[in-house]
Amino acid sequence: MNLLAEIFILSYGLLMIIFIIIWVMNKYDNKADSNIQEKGFSVLIPVRNEAKNIGRLLQSLVEQQYKYFEVLLIDDSSEDNTVEIAQAFLSRLDLSILSLSNTERGLAPKKNAISKAVAIAKHDLIFCTDGDCVLSQNLLREYGGIFLDKKVKFISGPVTFFELKTGFWERLWEKIQIVEFASLVGSAAVSIFIKMPNMCSGANIAYRKSVFLEVNGYEGNTELASGDDEFLMHKINTKFKDAIVFANSSEAIVETQACSDLWSFYSQRKRWASKWTYYDSIIPKLLAVFVFLLNAFSIYLAFSGAWLALSLKLALEIIFLGMVLSFLKKKGSIVFIPLVQIIYPFYVVFFGLNAVFMGKTYDWKGRKLK
């Protein structure tokens, strides 16, 4: 067993070296062209109970340097004053506020909210984000430049977390999540660079309305609440060659809220983990199994005292994640990589087993969803 585990870890080490090389080869940090011809965007924001955050997001849209866009905010029966706060921006944005009715909500409220907005969107270029996010002021200009290439049908953008807390333990919790999520961002970017798109975040994606309609939107997975981002990306990738790009630019970074406590973190990660068994493509499923086995073997080797293989693994992860965190403007989190990588195998194994053997329902915004 030790030999098998060490071979697995060393294979992963080789893969990490490849990841590092691919990241370096594809790294750029272009500034958005201020002279770019503006094409219209429809910005879609599905929300539920985002009163604490929605004003900050809408203000970041007011401050966009790219001015030719509309905003469609789709409210899913918020029980706070999300809508009232949004209404204060009606005079500052081309903003429409839609409501998702009980009959429209269905089993997948976010997907149905987006589908409703896409149907009435005025522009072919669609940008989707979440109510607790903030956009860099040149994001839409950056994406407008990328979409000048007619082959581009879908853009996956980088996401990281705010650093808002002041207490030691709260800041540490934020740092851990920043590092953990950076590993997902980096892996997602590399998978797109090698034309095998796997992951993306609905907090920062863009696509063409015409393409959304051509692949029939979310048809085929409307019974599942999550996956409004990745399932759509996979469908587009299946139909169109070289159509998916990663926006590897600091202008494209979206910041969002880290989970405030362990329970919200558990619910969020359970939601993410619940969808891997529903992928049509075999590649994401194989990747999920590989990641699970890698971390299970890492735990086994740690208890077996096989420190050499694990030290090599950690060194390569520090290099790769250090580059990703630097790109995300989170250099201060690099020192937390070793701590996260000690915790990470237990976390992956737990949620992997949870996704397979536990119920697939989870809590989201005060609701039980699947």
N, C-alpha and C positions, 0 to 999 in steps of 0.2 A: 504493500500500500504506500509506503514511504516513497519508493521509486516512482510509482505512478503519479503521486502528488507532486513530486519534484519535477518530473517531466512536464506536467501540466503548468506549473508555475514558470518554468523556464520557457515554455512555449508562449506563455503570456508576456514574459520579458521581451522576447523577440517581437511580439506584436506591439508592445509599448514603444520599442525602438522605431518600428515602422510608423506608428502614430506620431512620434516626435518629428520624424523626417517629413511626413506629409503635412503636419501643422506648419513647420518652418517653410516648406515649399509654397504653401498657399497663403501665408500670412501677408496681409497688407493692411494699411490703415489710411485709406484714401479719405480725403475730405470731400464732402459733397460739392458738386459743381454748382456754383452760385448762378451760372448762366443757363442752366438746363431749362429746356422748354417744358413748362408745367402741363402735365396731364392729370385729369381729375382722379382723386381717390374717394372711395366711400369707406369711412372708418366705422367699423362695427364694434359695439361694446355691449355685450350681454351682462346684465347686472342683477344682483339680488342682495339687498341689505348692505350697500356699500357707502352709507352716509359718511363714514369716517374718511373715506378715500376718494370718492368720486370728484370732489372739487379739485383735488390736486391733479388728477388725470386730465380733467377738462382744461385746467389752467395750462398744462403742458401742451395741449393742442392749440390753445390761443397763441402760445409762444412759438409755434412752428414757423420756420422761415419759408416753408412751402405752403402757399395760401390757398391753393385750389383744391378744396376737399369739402365734403359734407360729413357730418357725424350722425350716425343712427344708433341711439341708445335704446336697448330693448330691456324693459324692466319686467322681471319675473316675480310679481306680487311681493315687492319689498315691504317689509313691516316697519321700516324706519322712514326717515325723510330723504332718502336717496333722490327721488324724483323732484322734490322741492328744491334741493340744492342744484340739481342739474338745470332746472328751469331758470335759475339766475344767470345762466350762460346763454340763454336764447338770443340775446342781443349781441353777443360777442362771437358766436359761432353759427355756421349753417347747421343747426342742430334740430333733429327730429327725435321726439321721445315716443317710443312705441310701447305697448303693453302686451304681454304674453297672457292670453286667456287660459282658463283652466282646460278647455278642450284642446288648445294649441300646445299646451305644455307636454303632454304625453309622458313617455318613459325617459326621454332625453331632452330635458328643458333647454339646455344650452345649445344643443344642435338645432332644435326647433326654433329657438330665438334667432340664431344666425341665419337659418334658412328663410325665415320670415323677412329678415332685413335684406338679404341678398336679392330676394324677389323684387324689392322696390328700390334697390340701390340705383342711383343715377349714373354711376361711373363703372367702367369695366375693371378698374384696379381696386381691389378690396384689401383693406388692412384690418386685421383683427387683434384686439387686445382685451385685457381684463380690467375690471373696475378699480382694482387696487394697484394699478401700474402708473408709471411716469415715463414719458418718451423723451429722448434727447431731442433738442430743438431742430435738428437737421435730419431726423429719421425719415420723414416722408420724402424729402428731397433726395436722400440717398437711395431709397427704394424706387423713386421715379427714374433715377439714372440706371438702376439695374434692369428695370422693365423696358428700357429702350431696346434691349436685346429681345427680339420677338420669340426666341426659343425659350425664354424664361417664363414658366407658368406658375411657379410657386417659390416663395422666398421664406426660408427659416432664419430667424434672427436670434442674436444672443440675449440671454436674460440673466440677471443677477439680483441680489437682494439689497435693499436699503440697509444702512447702518444707523439705526435710530436710538438704540438703547444706551443707557449711561451706567447702569449697575454692572459689576464684574460678571456675574453669572449670566445675566441677560445678554451682554455683549459676547461672551463666550459662546452662547447658544446660537447667536447670529453668525459668528465666525464659522462654527461647525457647519451650519447650513450653507453658507457661501461656498465653502470648499467642496462639500458634498455635491452641490448643484453644479459647480464648475466642472466636475468630472463628467456629468451628463452633457453639459454644453459642449465640452471638448470632444467627447465621443460622438455626439450627434454631428458636429461639424466635420470630423474626419470621415464619418460614414457617407456624408454628402459629397465631400471632396473626391472620394473613390467611386462615386456613382452607385452607392448602395444605401440610399437614405433609410434611416431606421427610426430616429427620434426627432421630435421638435416640441416646441412649447406654444400652446395657444395664446400665451401672453404676447407673442411677437411673431406673427406669420402674416404673409400677404400672398394673394393669388389673383388670377384673372376671373372675373365673374363668368365669362363665357366658358372657361374651362370647368369651373364648378358645376355649371349646368350641363356641360358635355359629359361629365362623369357621373351625372345624376346625384350630385351632392353626397349626402350621407346614406343614400339608399344602400341597404344591405347590412347596416349596423345601427339602425334606429332604435333597437331594443336596449342598447347599452348607453348609459348616460355619459360616460367619459369617452375620450377618443375623438373629439371634434377636430383635433389637430392632426394626429398621426395617421388615422384611418384615411383622411382626405389626402394627405401627402402620399400615402402608399398607392391610393387609387390613381392619382395623377402620374406618379412615377411608372405605374404599370402601362398606362396608355400613351405617355409621351416620353421620348428618349431625351436625356440630358436636359430635362425641364426643371429640375430642382436645384436651387443654389443656396448656399449659406452666406449671409451678409457678414463677412468677416471684417467689420469696420467699427471703430469706436462710435461713429455717428449712428450706428444701428442698435446700440444697447438700450434695452428696456429694463428698468428697475421695478421690483415688486416687493411685496411684504413677505418677510420670512414668517414661518409659523410661530405663533406666540408661545405655544406650550406643547408638551409631548402629545396630548390628545389630538390637537389639531394636526400635528405632524403625522401622527399615526393614521388619521382619517384621510389626509391628503395622499400619503404614500400608498395606502391600501387602495385608494381610487386609481392611482397610476398603475399599481401592480395588477389590478383586476383585469386589465384589458389585454395583456399579452397572449392569453390563451385564445383570444378571438381573432388574432391576426390571420389573414388569408395566406400571406406569403410565409414560406418556410424559414426564410433568413432571420427575421426578427425572433421567431420562436427558438431557432438554434442559438442565436445570440443570448437570449434569456437563459437558456439551459447552460451555456458556456459560462456566463457570469455567475450563475448559481454555483456550479461545480468549482469554479476558480476560488470563490470565497469559502466554500465548504472545505476544500483542500487547504486553504490558507489557515483556517482554524485548526485543522488536523495537524499541520506541520508546526504550528505554534505550540501546541501541547506536546508535540514530539521533540521539540527543541531543535528543529532544522532551521537555524537562524540565517545561514548563508543565502539560501534561496529566497527567504523572506526579505532579507536586507537588500538584495538585488532588486526585488520587486518594489520595495519602498523607494529606493534611490531613483528608479526610472519614473515612478509616479510623482515624486517631488519635482523632477525636471519637467514632465509634461504638464502637471497641474500648475506649476509655477508659471509656465508660459501662458496658460489659459487665464489664470488669475491676473497676470500682468495686463493681458489684453482687455480684461473686464474692468480694469482700473481698481483692482482689489489686492495690490501687492502686500498690504498689511496683513492679509490672511494667509500668506504663504507659510508662515511659521507654524500654523495650525495643521498643516498637511499631515505630519506624522501622527498626531492625536486622532484625526479623522480616519486615517487609514488603519489604525488599530481597532477602532469601533466598527468600521465599515463592513468587514466580513460578517459579523454577527447580525448587523442590520439587514444585509442582503439575504442571508439565509432565513432570517425570521420572516421577512416579507415574501420571500419566494415560497416558503411552506404555507404561509398565511393565504397567499393567492390560490394555491392548489387545494388546500384541505379545509380552510375556513369558509364561512359564508361570504359571498361576493357583494353583499350590501355594505354600505358605508354611510356615515353622516356627512351631509354637505348643506350648509346654510340652513340648518334646522330641519332638514328632510332626510329620510332614508332613501337612498338611491342604489341602483345596481349598475 
